[in-house]
Amino acid sequence: MRHKMPWVDRLKCDVAEVGESCKAAKHCPHAAFTVTWKPGDENGQYDILIDLERCRRCGECSHACDKFAVKMV
């Protein structure tokens, strides 16, 4: 699985509801998968950021997501 990268299916993702307590972000051992508040957004939206420089392609984020929104592709 080391050659695959994380991908987020926005239709399945519940980051708008869970925000910074996203399980995929919390289980990333390298802090490559993060959820942040969108600056200047009044609608309460969060942004998912995946730093591919820090990502070691371990797949922990995809295993932690209980909505199956994160996949390694």
C-alpha positions in Angstrom: 0.0 0.0 0.0 3.0 2.3 0.3 2.8 3.4 -3.4 -0.8 4.7 -3.0 -1.9 8.1 -1.8 -4.9 9.1 0.3 -8.0 10.4 -1.5 -11.2 11.8 0.1 -14.6 11.2 -1.4 -16.4 14.5 -0.5 -19.8 13.0 -0.9 -19.2 10.4 1.8 -17.1 12.6 4.1 -18.8 14.0 7.3 -16.1 16.6 8.1 -18.8 19.3 8.0 -20.4 17.6 11.0 -17.4 16.4 13.0 -14.9 19.2 12.1 -11.5 18.9 13.8 -12.5 15.7 15.6 -12.2 13.8 12.2 -11.0 10.3 13.0 -8.8 10.1 9.9 -6.9 13.2 10.9 -6.5 12.1 14.5 -5.1 8.7 13.5 -2.5 10.1 11.1 0.8 9.3 12.7 2.7 11.8 10.6 0.3 14.8 10.9 -0.1 14.8 7.1 -3.9 14.6 7.2 -5.3 17.7 8.8 -8.7 19.4 9.1 -8.8 23.1 9.5 -11.4 25.8 9.7 -11.7 27.7 6.4 -10.5 31.2 7.0 -13.2 33.8 6.5 -16.0 31.3 6.0 -19.1 32.2 7.9 -21.0 28.9 7.0 -18.9 26.8 9.4 -17.0 24.9 6.8 -13.8 22.9 7.3 -11.0 22.1 4.9 -9.3 18.8 4.5 -5.6 19.1 3.8 -3.2 16.3 2.9 0.4 17.2 2.9 2.0 14.7 0.5 5.5 15.7 1.6 4.7 14.4 5.1 2.5 11.5 4.1 4.2 8.1 4.4 1.3 6.4 2.6 0.7 4.1 5.6 -3.1 4.0 5.1 -4.0 4.7 8.8 -6.3 7.5 7.7 -8.3 5.3 5.4 -8.6 2.6 8.2 -9.7 5.2 10.7 -12.5 6.7 8.6 -15.8 5.1 9.6 -17.6 6.6 6.7 -15.2 5.0 4.2 -14.6 8.4 2.6 -10.8 8.1 2.7 -9.3 5.7 0.2 -5.8 4.9 -0.8 -5.6 5.2 -4.6 
